[in-house]
Each structure stands twice: as C-alpha cells, then as structure tokens.
Amino acid sequence: MVSRTVIKIAGENGMGGLSSVGEPLQKALKRLGFFIHSEREFPSTIKGGKASNTFNISTQPVRSLSQKIDIAIGLDREGVKDALETLSNGGILIHAFDRWNKVIKDLPAQEEAKNLRVVLIPAREIAVENGGSLIMVNTVLLGYLWKVLGFEIEILKTEIAEQFSSKPGLINLNLKCLEAGYNYDSGESLPALNIAKPVEILKTILIDGNTSLALGAIQAGVRAYYAYPMSPSTSILVYLAKVSHKTEMLVKQAEDEITAVQMALGSMHMGTRSLVFTSGGGFDLMTETISLSGMIEVPLVVGIVQRPGPATGLPTWTSQADLNLAIYSGHGEFSRIVIAVSDPTSCYLEIQNAFNLAEKYQTPVIILSEATIAMSYETVGVFEDNLIPVVRNLVKPENLESLQNSDRYKITENGISQRWLPGQSKTTFFANGDEHWEGGELTEEADKSEQMIAKRLRKTETIIAELPEPEIYGMEKTKLAIIGWGSTKNVILDAIEILKDQNIEVNYLHYTYLWPLKTDKFLKFIETNPNFFIIEGNHGGQLADLLQKETNLNPQEIDQRKLNKWNGRPFFVEEIIEFVKTKI
C-alpha cells in the first residue's frame, strides 16, 4: 500500500526562511532513504503574499502532490494563516509566532474545527539563549519538527553543517539552535506521526527538472547556451553558468529573446550544438527565427517552460497551455517536432534525443516543460552517462570532396538533403531565408517554389514514421482509461497505485512526442478502453482537440471526455482519484 506523509513549510514571500528550512530537511530525508516529491509555491511579487514548500515523502516512489497536509511549520503570521487553511483534520502546526492569537480571527474555532494540534515554540528566546540571532528561529523550529517526525538528529546536523559550509562561523550557532529546538520540552505530550523508515536505502538522486534539462544538455554535447532570463526557465541559465568553468560551455545572457534564438541558430548553422530556453512570452518573440530554421533547414532546439498566460499571466505558476503555440507558431508551412518532458528523468533523456532528431531531420525541435516540472524536486534513479550517443548526421569526411552545391537542398523523396558545415568542404551553398533552389540560390519560379516547399514538408511523413509511439502504463484493458502528456503522467501514476490498493484498475496512455502526432496506438487504445478521459492542465483540452482533429472523432464526444485545470496549480492526486471514482 502506498502511504505518504506531507510536510509544509509556510511563510510570507520574500521574508526568507523557506530555503534555510526546506533544503536541509529534504536532503536529510533523502539520506534516510525516503522517496520525495517537493514543490515550492510563491507569487511573482518580490515581497508579500503567501509562499510555501511542500514535501511529500514515502518509502515508495512518490511523483506528485497531495492536498492532505499532515504537519506544517508556520514561519510567520502569513505562514500560520496558510497552515491553518491547508492542514488536514488532525494535523500538527508548529510555529513561533507568539502574537498570532491577537491578529488571526476565529483562531480557536479554526483549531477546533479541524482538531489541530498546535505547538507554540518560544523559538526567539531559544535562538538568542544559544548565541544565535532572530534569523535562527527557523533552525529552532526545524529541530523540533525533526523530533516530531521521530528521527535521530545526527543526519540533520550533517545537512545543516553542509548548508553553512561557506560560512563556517555560523555552523556551530545553527547546530546549537537546531539541538535546542530538538530537545525543547513543551510540557505536553509530544505529537507524533509514527512515520515508518525505509527498510533499504536505494541509490537515487534528488533533483529538479531544470537541473535535469541542463545535465541532459551537457550530455548532448551542447557547447553554447543563450537565454534571456524568464521564469520558470531561468535556473537553467544559472546552473549552466555556474558549471561553465567545468564544461567549457559558452553561456551568454542575451539582451532579449530574439537575440538569444538568433545566436542559437547561427551557432547551429556553424556546427556548434546550442540551446535556448524560455517561457511562452519569450517564445512568441522567437517564432520568426523558428520559421527561418524551417526554411534554411538548420537544426534548432528551443525549450518552453510553460506558465499560465496570456501576456505575463501567472509567471511563477504552472500550465500546459502552450501545446498549440509549439505546434502552430511561425509563419509559412514547414516541418517541426514537439516533445514534452514529464519528470527529471525524461528531462535528462529527451533533450538528448531532441538534438539528434533536430540534426537528423534538419528542422526545429521544440521541448515543452512546465513550471511544476522545472521547480519540483523528485527522487529518481541515478542518470547514466553516454546512454544516448551524439549523432550529428553530417556528410562523412570521405564524401566532402565529391559534393555539389545542389546537394545541400536537393529535392529528395524523404525531404532530407545532405548537410555539411561552412568551411568543411570547398563546395559552398547559400543559406537563404528567401525561397531558394537546390544550391540555396534565390528563386521565385512557381514550379521550383512548389517543389521546394513540398520537399520540406515531406519531412513530416518521414518523421512520423520514425518517432516512438505513446506509452501505455498498466494493463492493456481496464474499466477506465486516462490519456495525457507532460506532468500529468506523474499524478496519474500515483493515483493508479493508490486506486490499485482499492481494487480499482486504471491504465494510462502517455504522449511524449506530440508532433507530428501518431494516432494508430491511440485509436487501438480507445477501442480497447472505450471509457477513456483526457486530462490536461489547460482550459480547452489542447491534446484532446488535436487527437480529435487528427482522427476525425466526434468533437462532442471528445468534449465530454476532458478533465482540465487551468488555475496555475498542478493536479493533486486526490483530484484524480475522486474523478476516477465518479466515472467508473
């Protein structure tokens, strides 16, 4: 049976404390062997509003969030209010806000209604008594939390020491405050959660999606990364810049998104694997260059970390609303590939596949991630080096001398022509953004233009024949089936495991490769599983509509099979379970 414990650290945005508590907490839990899925929530304002970090932990894999908060730390007044609102019945609240009952209305009623166990720790006094400052209140609270969880303190002390390793003068002070919080006796019986420890500590890593994408890019042989900072994609830029002295990758912050993608395309044209990531608004500015990539048949890999729009929208929250943007953006008609990652492992692998596909088909590849993937930490298996070989699909050195300039854009049956880099051969060609003929020379002749446009579009049929099929999780046939993409996979797989314990079988068809869209397996899947639903984090059901369009299914029937969420929050596992139970 899948069992999880949910811990929430809550406070006012911009006041600090979430990282100083959250980072050592989840690292210590990882050392104990727990599987973890943690997510941060924070508004886009610099200060003010609620912020939190929620940790779902289990002795078995956990991939998504639960709404049922078991224990919370309220770091300040806003944190206490947030905890009161979100804690489950019978939950535990730990805080140090000794004036909270004077400013929070109906406190006794809220506490009684949920049967909460509230523990007030005099953390300010404890911190000062142990030589610390008021900032170390958070460390005191963390110590008490660790005791409530029922774990020995040594592992947590190790993590605190590592966190302050760059400030050695603070290590002993924080350790004293941690121990004082751990040893604090409230004079009442200690609330306990009785969490079972993992029997075996597996070899895993705890990592977020953006870091996984960055590591995958390094494995893919990316030598240049260009970006203009835009949440939730910015930490890719930060991480790659941080390790650039080891990787020798060129990492450049451009003055805007147009410049960033133009530099990436220019680098790819010259043979340097380069990458650019942004979010929806930044990608809007890049679409002219996406079209240029399609015209001159230079591979280009661009990533969109989705957040709700339009315009600035909800810049620190999550969404799956940019599928249509990825598929249809850019003027004119040309082939492209759209890939959606779902978790840290797929981030690491699919970005490597993206470069091989871009170079094989000489076309833009767009990677869709999401804020919930980018900023969530999850326990996954250790990534393997050199698992996916780098394949450049360039003309072999022994064939460079025999090239003719017409080979570069030669009309071929599969739409793919030979590609070599400027300077590799004495044979030259024009990389012409105007319509052109086989050597790149400009043409406006009707017959040649028609042939060249058709040639580029024939790549789509070549690509779709070679892309992987969507993947089925669970049994081939069940009473209810779910179809989805991106981060939806994680919450559905968690729900499937919980429902299985309740003797409810559900299966899941997951799309990673979204364009060109393969539909044969989908049609067989819904024929075997007629009671199916398509779950997405957008308002209209963009994958559902795409599947309907590509298969000519009844639009009204598809509309009745959608479950959508578009408020910037990911699906919670309880939402999926409740939905399933109403449909079987």
C-alpha positions as CSV (number, residue, x, y, z in Angstrom):
1,M,0.0,0.0,0.0
2,V,1.3,3.5,-1.0
3,S,1.5,5.7,2.1
4,R,2.8,9.2,2.2
5,T,3.5,11.9,4.8
6,V,3.1,15.6,3.7
7,I,5.1,18.4,5.4
8,K,4.5,22.0,4.6
9,I,6.8,25.0,5.4
10,A,4.9,28.2,5.0
11,G,5.7,31.9,5.3
12,E,5.4,35.3,3.8
13,N,7.1,35.7,0.4
14,G,10.4,37.5,0.5
15,M,10.9,37.2,4.2
16,G,13.4,34.3,3.9
17,G,13.4,31.1,5.8
18,L,11.9,28.7,3.3
19,S,15.3,27.6,1.9
20,S,17.0,27.5,5.2
21,V,14.5,25.1,6.5
22,G,13.5,23.3,3.3
23,E,16.8,22.4,1.8
24,P,18.4,20.6,4.8
25,L,15.0,19.0,5.6
26,Q,14.6,17.3,2.2
27,K,18.3,16.4,1.9
28,A,18.2,14.7,5.4
29,L,15.0,12.8,4.4
30,K,16.7,11.7,1.3
31,R,19.7,10.4,3.3
32,L,17.3,8.3,5.3
33,G,16.1,6.7,2.1
34,F,12.8,8.3,1.6
35,F,11.3,9.0,-1.8
36,I,10.5,12.7,-2.1
37,H,8.4,15.0,-4.3
38,S,8.6,18.6,-3.2
39,E,7.3,21.8,-4.8
40,R,7.6,25.4,-4.0
41,E,4.7,27.9,-4.3
42,F,5.4,31.6,-4.4
43,P,3.9,34.7,-6.0
44,S,5.7,36.8,-8.6
45,T,5.9,39.8,-6.3
46,I,9.3,40.5,-4.7
47,K,7.7,40.7,-1.2
48,G,4.3,39.9,0.2
49,G,1.8,37.2,-0.3
50,K,2.0,33.5,0.7
51,A,4.9,31.2,-0.1
52,S,5.4,27.6,0.9
53,N,7.4,24.5,0.3
54,T,5.6,21.2,0.4
55,F,7.3,17.8,0.8
56,N,5.6,14.6,0.0
57,I,7.6,11.7,1.4
58,S,7.1,7.9,1.3
59,T,9.0,4.6,1.5
60,Q,7.8,4.0,-2.1
61,P,8.1,6.2,-5.2
62,V,6.0,9.4,-5.0
63,R,5.8,11.7,-8.0
64,S,3.1,14.3,-7.2
65,L,1.4,16.4,-4.6
66,S,-1.3,15.5,-2.1
67,Q,-3.8,18.0,-0.7
68,K,-3.6,16.3,2.7
69,I,-1.1,18.3,4.8
70,D,-0.1,16.3,7.9
71,I,2.3,18.7,9.6
72,A,3.2,22.3,9.0
73,I,5.7,24.9,10.2
74,G,4.3,28.5,10.2
75,L,7.4,30.7,9.9
76,D,5.4,34.0,10.5
77,R,1.9,35.3,10.5
78,E,1.2,34.6,6.9
79,G,2.7,31.1,7.3
80,V,0.4,30.4,10.3
81,K,-2.6,31.5,8.3
82,D,-1.7,29.4,5.3
83,A,-1.1,26.4,7.6
84,L,-4.5,26.8,9.3
85,E,-6.2,26.9,5.9
86,T,-4.5,23.9,4.4
87,L,-3.7,21.5,7.2
88,S,-5.8,18.3,7.2
89,N,-8.1,17.3,10.0
90,G,-5.9,16.2,13.0
91,G,-2.8,17.9,11.6
92,I,0.0,19.4,13.5
93,L,1.1,23.0,13.4
94,I,4.4,24.2,14.8
95,H,5.1,27.9,15.0
96,A,6.9,30.6,16.9
97,F,4.5,33.5,16.3
98,D,3.6,34.3,19.9
99,R,1.3,37.1,19.0
100,W,-0.7,35.2,16.4
101,N,-3.9,34.8,18.5
102,K,-4.3,38.6,18.6
103,V,-4.3,39.1,14.9
104,I,-5.8,35.9,13.4
105,K,-9.6,35.9,13.7
106,D,-11.6,32.9,14.9
107,L,-8.4,31.1,15.8
108,P,-10.0,28.8,18.4
109,A,-12.8,27.9,16.0
110,Q,-10.4,27.1,13.2
111,E,-8.2,25.0,15.6
112,E,-11.2,23.1,17.0
113,A,-13.0,22.6,13.6
114,K,-10.0,20.6,12.3
115,N,-9.0,19.1,15.6
116,L,-5.5,20.5,15.1
117,R,-2.6,20.0,17.4
118,V,-0.9,23.4,17.7
119,V,2.6,23.7,19.3
120,L,3.9,27.2,20.1
121,I,7.7,27.2,20.4
122,P,9.5,30.2,22.1
123,A,12.0,30.0,19.2
124,R,13.1,33.6,19.5
125,E,14.2,33.1,23.1
126,I,15.8,29.8,22.4
127,A,17.8,31.2,19.5
128,V,19.1,34.1,21.5
129,E,19.9,32.0,24.6
130,N,22.1,29.8,22.4
131,G,24.0,32.7,21.0
132,G,22.1,33.0,17.7
133,S,20.1,35.7,16.1
134,L,16.4,36.0,15.4
135,I,17.1,34.7,11.9
136,M,17.9,31.3,13.5
137,V,14.3,30.9,14.7
138,N,13.8,28.8,11.6
139,T,16.6,26.4,12.7
140,V,15.0,26.0,16.1
141,L,11.6,25.2,14.5
142,L,13.3,22.7,12.2
143,G,14.9,20.9,15.1
144,Y,11.5,20.5,16.8
145,L,9.9,19.3,13.6
146,W,12.6,16.6,13.2
147,K,11.8,15.4,16.7
148,V,8.1,15.2,15.9
149,L,8.9,13.2,12.8
150,G,10.7,10.7,15.1
151,F,14.2,10.7,13.6
152,E,17.7,10.9,15.2
153,I,19.2,14.3,14.9
154,E,22.7,13.4,13.6
155,I,21.7,13.2,9.9
156,L,20.0,16.6,10.1
157,K,23.1,18.1,11.8
158,T,25.2,16.9,8.9
159,E,22.9,18.7,6.4
160,I,22.9,21.9,8.4
161,A,26.7,21.9,8.6
162,E,26.9,21.4,4.8
163,Q,24.4,24.2,4.2
164,F,26.6,26.7,6.1
165,S,29.9,25.3,4.9
166,S,30.7,28.6,3.1
167,K,30.0,30.5,6.3
168,P,31.9,28.4,8.9
169,G,31.3,31.0,11.7
170,L,27.5,30.2,11.5
171,I,27.8,26.4,11.6
172,N,28.1,25.9,15.4
173,L,25.5,28.6,16.2
174,N,23.0,26.9,13.9
175,L,23.8,23.5,15.3
176,K,23.2,24.7,18.8
177,C,19.9,26.2,17.8
178,L,18.9,23.0,16.0
179,E,19.7,20.9,19.0
180,A,17.9,23.3,21.4
181,G,14.7,23.0,19.2
182,Y,15.0,19.3,19.0
183,N,15.4,19.0,22.8
184,Y,12.7,21.5,23.7
185,D,10.0,20.2,26.1
186,S,6.7,22.0,25.7
187,G,5.4,20.4,28.9
188,E,2.8,18.5,26.9
189,S,2.9,15.1,25.2
190,L,4.8,15.3,22.0
191,P,2.6,15.0,18.9
192,A,3.8,12.0,16.9
193,L,3.3,10.9,13.3
194,N,4.8,7.4,13.6
195,I,6.5,7.5,10.2
196,A,7.9,4.2,9.0
197,K,11.5,4.5,7.9
198,P,12.7,2.9,4.6
199,V,14.0,-0.6,5.0
200,E,16.5,-0.2,2.3
201,I,18.4,3.0,1.1
202,L,18.5,2.9,-2.7
203,K,21.0,4.7,-4.9
204,T,19.0,7.7,-6.0
205,I,19.3,11.4,-6.7
206,L,17.1,14.3,-5.6
207,I,16.8,16.8,-8.5
208,D,14.6,19.3,-10.1
209,G,13.5,19.4,-13.8
210,N,15.5,22.4,-14.9
211,T,18.8,21.0,-13.5
212,S,18.0,17.7,-15.2
213,L,17.5,19.5,-18.5
214,A,20.8,21.3,-18.0
215,L,22.6,18.0,-17.3
216,G,21.0,16.4,-20.3
217,A,22.2,19.3,-22.5
218,I,25.7,18.8,-21.3
219,Q,25.4,15.1,-22.2
220,A,24.0,16.0,-25.6
221,G,27.2,17.9,-26.4
222,V,25.8,21.4,-26.2
223,R,28.6,23.9,-26.4
224,A,26.6,27.2,-26.2
225,Y,23.6,28.2,-24.2
226,Y,21.9,31.5,-24.9
227,A,18.9,32.9,-22.9
228,Y,17.2,36.0,-21.7
229,P,16.0,35.4,-18.0
230,M,12.4,34.4,-17.8
231,S,10.8,32.4,-15.1
232,P,10.4,29.5,-14.7
233,S,13.2,28.7,-17.1
234,T,15.9,31.0,-15.6
235,S,17.5,28.4,-13.3
236,I,18.8,26.5,-16.4
237,L,20.8,29.6,-17.3
238,V,22.0,30.0,-13.7
239,Y,23.1,26.4,-13.4
240,L,24.9,26.2,-16.8
241,A,26.7,29.4,-16.0
242,K,27.7,28.0,-12.6
243,V,29.3,24.9,-14.0
244,S,30.7,26.5,-17.2
245,H,34.2,26.5,-15.9
246,K,34.0,22.7,-15.8
247,T,32.1,22.2,-19.0
248,E,33.7,25.0,-21.0
249,M,30.3,25.7,-22.4
250,L,29.7,29.3,-23.7
251,V,26.8,30.6,-21.6
252,K,25.5,34.0,-22.6
253,Q,22.6,36.2,-21.3
254,A,21.4,38.0,-24.4
255,E,19.7,41.4,-24.3
256,D,16.4,39.8,-25.4
257,E,14.8,36.6,-26.6
258,I,15.2,37.5,-30.3
259,T,18.9,37.8,-30.0
260,A,19.2,34.6,-27.9
261,V,17.5,32.4,-30.5
262,Q,19.3,34.1,-33.4
263,M,22.6,33.3,-31.7
264,A,21.5,29.7,-31.2
265,L,20.5,29.3,-34.9
266,G,23.8,30.9,-36.0
267,S,25.8,28.6,-33.8
268,M,23.9,25.5,-35.0
269,H,24.5,26.6,-38.7
270,M,28.2,26.7,-38.0
271,G,28.2,23.3,-36.3
272,T,28.0,24.1,-32.6
273,R,25.2,22.4,-30.7
274,S,23.5,25.3,-29.0
275,L,20.3,25.6,-26.9
276,V,17.9,28.3,-25.8
277,F,15.1,28.0,-23.2
278,T,12.4,30.5,-22.4
279,S,8.7,30.6,-21.5
280,G,5.6,31.4,-23.6
281,G,6.0,35.1,-23.9
282,G,9.7,34.8,-24.8
283,F,8.9,32.1,-27.3
284,D,6.4,34.4,-29.0
285,L,9.4,36.6,-29.9
286,M,11.4,33.7,-31.3
287,T,8.8,32.5,-33.8
288,E,10.3,34.3,-36.8
289,T,13.6,32.5,-36.2
290,I,11.7,29.2,-35.9
291,S,10.4,29.8,-39.4
292,L,13.9,30.7,-40.6
293,S,15.2,27.4,-39.2
294,G,12.4,25.7,-41.2
295,M,13.3,27.5,-44.4
296,I,17.1,27.1,-44.3
297,E,16.9,23.6,-42.8
298,V,19.3,24.3,-40.0
299,P,18.5,22.3,-36.8
300,L,17.4,24.3,-33.8
301,V,16.4,23.2,-30.3
302,V,14.2,25.6,-28.3
303,G,12.6,24.9,-24.9
304,I,9.4,26.4,-23.4
305,V,8.9,26.1,-19.7
306,Q,5.2,26.7,-19.6
307,R,3.4,29.1,-17.3
308,P,-0.1,30.5,-17.5
309,G,-0.7,33.3,-19.9
310,P,-1.6,35.3,-21.9
311,A,0.8,38.2,-21.5
312,T,2.7,38.0,-18.2
313,G,-0.1,35.8,-16.8
314,L,1.0,33.9,-13.7
315,P,4.7,33.9,-14.1
316,T,5.6,31.6,-11.2
317,W,2.9,29.1,-11.6
318,T,2.3,26.1,-13.9
319,S,0.4,25.3,-17.1
320,Q,0.1,23.0,-20.1
321,A,-1.4,25.7,-22.3
322,D,1.4,26.2,-24.9
323,L,1.0,23.0,-26.9
324,N,-0.8,24.8,-29.7
325,L,1.9,27.5,-29.6
326,A,4.6,25.0,-30.1
327,I,2.8,23.2,-32.9
328,Y,1.5,26.1,-34.9
329,S,3.8,29.1,-34.2
330,G,5.7,30.6,-37.1
331,H,4.6,31.8,-40.5
332,G,4.5,29.6,-43.5
333,E,4.4,25.8,-43.6
334,F,7.4,23.6,-42.6
335,S,8.1,20.5,-40.6
336,R,8.9,20.5,-36.9
337,I,9.0,18.2,-33.9
338,V,7.4,18.9,-30.5
339,I,8.5,16.8,-27.4
340,A,7.0,17.1,-23.9
341,V,9.1,16.1,-20.9
342,S,7.3,14.8,-17.8
343,D,9.8,14.3,-14.9
344,P,13.5,14.8,-14.2
345,T,14.5,11.5,-16.0
346,S,12.6,12.4,-19.1
347,C,14.1,15.9,-19.0
348,Y,17.6,14.4,-19.0
349,L,16.9,11.9,-21.8
350,E,14.6,13.8,-24.1
351,I,16.8,16.8,-24.5
352,Q,19.5,14.5,-25.8
353,N,17.0,12.9,-28.2
354,A,15.9,16.4,-29.3
355,F,19.3,17.3,-30.7
356,N,19.8,14.0,-32.5
357,L,16.3,14.5,-34.1
358,A,16.9,18.1,-35.0
359,E,20.2,17.2,-36.8
360,K,18.7,14.1,-38.5
361,Y,15.7,15.9,-39.9
362,Q,17.3,19.4,-40.2
363,T,14.3,21.0,-38.5
364,P,13.3,22.9,-35.4
365,V,12.6,20.8,-32.3
366,I,10.6,22.4,-29.5
367,I,10.7,20.9,-26.0
368,L,7.8,21.6,-23.7
369,S,8.4,21.6,-19.9
370,E,6.2,23.1,-17.2
371,A,6.8,25.2,-14.1
372,T,5.8,22.2,-11.9
373,I,8.4,20.1,-13.6
374,A,11.1,22.8,-13.6
375,M,10.9,23.7,-9.9
376,S,9.9,20.4,-8.3
377,Y,12.4,18.2,-6.7
378,E,11.9,14.5,-7.0
379,T,13.8,11.3,-6.1
380,V,14.7,9.4,-9.2
381,G,17.2,6.8,-10.3
382,V,20.8,7.9,-11.0
383,F,21.3,9.3,-14.5
384,E,23.6,7.3,-16.8
385,D,26.3,9.0,-18.8
386,N,26.7,8.3,-22.5
387,L,23.4,6.5,-22.7
388,I,22.3,8.3,-25.9
389,P,25.1,8.7,-28.4
390,V,25.6,12.0,-30.1
391,V,24.6,11.6,-33.8
392,R,25.3,14.7,-36.0
393,N,24.1,13.3,-39.3
394,L,26.6,15.4,-41.3
395,V,28.2,14.4,-44.5
396,K,31.0,11.9,-43.9
397,P,34.5,13.3,-44.2
398,E,35.3,10.9,-47.1
399,N,32.4,12.3,-49.1
400,L,33.1,16.0,-48.7
401,E,35.2,16.4,-51.8
402,S,32.5,14.9,-54.1
403,L,29.8,17.3,-53.0
404,Q,28.0,19.7,-55.4
405,N,26.3,22.8,-54.1
406,S,22.9,21.5,-55.3
407,D,23.3,18.6,-52.8
408,R,22.5,21.0,-49.9
409,Y,18.8,21.4,-50.6
410,K,18.4,18.6,-53.2
411,I,14.8,17.5,-53.8
412,T,14.6,14.1,-52.2
413,E,11.8,11.6,-51.6
414,N,12.0,11.7,-47.8
415,G,12.6,15.5,-47.7
416,I,16.1,15.3,-46.2
417,S,19.1,16.5,-48.1
418,Q,22.8,16.3,-47.3
419,R,24.1,18.7,-44.7
420,W,27.7,19.9,-44.2
421,L,29.1,22.8,-42.3
422,P,30.5,26.0,-43.7
423,G,34.3,25.5,-44.3
424,Q,34.1,21.7,-44.2
425,S,34.2,21.5,-48.0
426,K,35.3,23.6,-50.9
427,T,31.7,23.3,-52.1
428,T,29.6,26.2,-50.9
429,F,25.9,26.9,-50.7
430,F,23.6,29.7,-49.8
431,A,21.6,29.5,-46.5
432,N,18.9,31.7,-48.0
433,G,15.9,32.9,-46.0
434,D,14.1,33.7,-49.2
435,E,12.7,30.8,-51.2
436,H,15.5,29.1,-53.0
437,W,16.5,26.2,-55.2
438,E,18.8,23.3,-54.5
439,G,22.0,25.3,-54.0
440,G,20.3,27.9,-52.0
441,E,20.1,30.4,-54.8
442,L,17.1,32.6,-54.7
443,T,14.1,31.6,-56.9
444,E,10.5,32.9,-57.2
445,E,9.6,30.5,-60.0
446,A,6.3,28.8,-59.3
447,D,7.4,25.2,-60.2
448,K,10.6,25.4,-58.2
449,S,8.9,27.0,-55.2
450,E,6.2,24.4,-55.2
451,Q,8.8,21.6,-55.3
452,M,10.9,23.0,-52.5
453,I,8.0,23.7,-50.2
454,A,6.7,20.2,-50.8
455,K,10.2,18.8,-50.2
456,R,10.5,20.4,-46.8
457,L,7.0,19.3,-45.8
458,R,7.7,15.7,-46.8
459,K,9.9,15.5,-43.7
460,T,6.8,15.3,-41.6
461,E,5.8,12.0,-43.0
462,T,9.4,10.7,-42.6
463,I,9.5,11.9,-39.0
464,I,6.1,10.5,-38.0
465,A,7.0,7.1,-39.3
466,E,10.2,7.0,-37.1
467,L,9.0,8.7,-33.9
468,P,8.2,6.5,-30.8
469,E,4.6,5.6,-30.1
470,P,2.9,6.8,-27.0
471,E,3.4,4.5,-24.0
472,I,0.8,2.5,-22.1
473,Y,1.1,2.2,-18.3
474,G,-0.8,-0.5,-16.5
475,M,-3.0,-3.2,-18.0
476,E,-4.0,-3.2,-21.7
477,K,-7.7,-3.1,-20.8
478,T,-9.4,-1.6,-17.7
479,K,-12.8,-0.2,-16.7
480,L,-11.4,3.4,-17.0
481,A,-8.5,4.7,-19.1
482,I,-6.7,8.1,-19.0
483,I,-4.7,9.9,-21.7
484,G,-2.3,12.7,-21.1
485,W,1.0,14.4,-21.6
486,G,3.7,16.3,-19.6
487,S,3.5,16.4,-15.8
488,T,0.0,14.8,-15.9
489,K,1.8,11.5,-16.1
490,N,3.2,11.8,-12.5
491,V,-0.1,12.4,-10.7
492,I,-1.9,9.8,-12.8
493,L,0.7,7.1,-12.0
494,D,0.5,7.9,-8.3
495,A,-3.3,7.7,-8.5
496,I,-3.2,4.4,-10.3
497,E,-1.1,2.9,-7.5
498,I,-3.5,4.2,-4.8
499,L,-6.6,3.0,-6.7
500,K,-5.0,-0.4,-7.2
501,D,-5.0,-0.8,-3.4
502,Q,-8.7,-0.2,-3.6
503,N,-9.2,-2.8,-6.3
504,I,-9.8,-0.2,-9.0
505,E,-7.8,-0.8,-12.1
506,V,-6.9,2.2,-14.3
507,N,-4.5,2.4,-17.2
508,Y,-2.8,5.4,-18.8
509,L,-1.6,6.3,-22.4
510,H,1.2,8.9,-22.2
511,Y,2.3,11.1,-25.1
512,T,5.9,12.3,-25.1
513,Y,6.2,13.0,-28.8
514,L,3.3,15.3,-29.6
515,W,4.0,16.5,-33.1
516,P,3.9,15.0,-35.7
517,L,1.1,13.2,-33.8
518,K,1.0,9.4,-34.0
519,T,-2.6,8.2,-33.7
520,D,-2.7,4.4,-34.5
521,K,-1.9,3.3,-30.9
522,F,-4.4,5.9,-29.6
523,L,-7.2,4.5,-31.8
524,K,-6.4,1.0,-30.7
525,F,-6.2,2.1,-27.1
526,I,-9.7,3.7,-27.0
527,E,-11.2,0.8,-28.9
528,T,-10.0,-1.5,-26.2
529,N,-10.8,1.1,-23.5
530,P,-13.9,2.9,-24.5
531,N,-14.4,4.6,-21.1
532,F,-11.4,7.0,-21.6
533,F,-10.7,10.5,-20.5
534,I,-8.1,13.1,-21.5
535,I,-6.5,15.1,-18.6
536,E,-4.7,18.3,-19.2
537,G,-3.5,21.5,-17.4
538,N,-5.2,23.9,-19.7
539,H,-8.8,25.2,-20.3
540,G,-9.6,23.9,-23.7
541,G,-8.1,20.5,-23.8
542,Q,-5.4,21.1,-26.5
543,L,-4.2,17.5,-26.8
544,A,-7.9,16.3,-26.8
545,D,-8.7,18.7,-29.6
546,L,-5.6,17.7,-31.5
547,L,-6.4,14.0,-31.2
548,Q,-10.0,14.7,-32.4
549,K,-8.7,16.7,-35.4
550,E,-6.1,14.1,-36.4
551,T,-8.5,11.1,-36.1
552,N,-11.9,12.7,-37.1
553,L,-13.5,11.5,-33.9
554,N,-16.8,13.1,-32.9
555,P,-16.0,16.6,-31.4
556,Q,-18.9,16.5,-29.0
557,E,-17.9,13.1,-27.7
558,I,-14.3,14.3,-27.1
559,D,-15.6,17.3,-25.2
560,Q,-17.3,15.1,-22.8
561,R,-14.1,13.2,-22.1
562,K,-12.0,16.1,-20.9
563,L,-10.8,16.9,-17.4
564,N,-9.0,20.3,-17.3
565,K,-7.4,22.5,-14.7
566,W,-6.2,26.0,-15.5
567,N,-5.7,28.0,-12.3
568,G,-1.9,27.7,-12.3
569,R,-1.8,24.8,-9.9
570,P,-0.9,21.2,-10.8
571,F,-3.3,18.4,-10.3
572,F,-3.4,16.8,-6.8
573,V,-3.6,13.1,-6.5
574,E,-6.9,13.3,-4.7
575,E,-8.4,15.2,-7.6
576,I,-7.6,12.3,-10.0
577,I,-8.8,9.6,-7.6
578,E,-12.1,11.5,-7.0
579,F,-12.6,12.0,-10.7
580,V,-12.0,8.3,-11.5
581,K,-14.4,7.1,-8.8
582,T,-17.2,9.3,-10.4
583,K,-16.6,7.8,-13.8
584,I,-16.5,4.0,-13.2
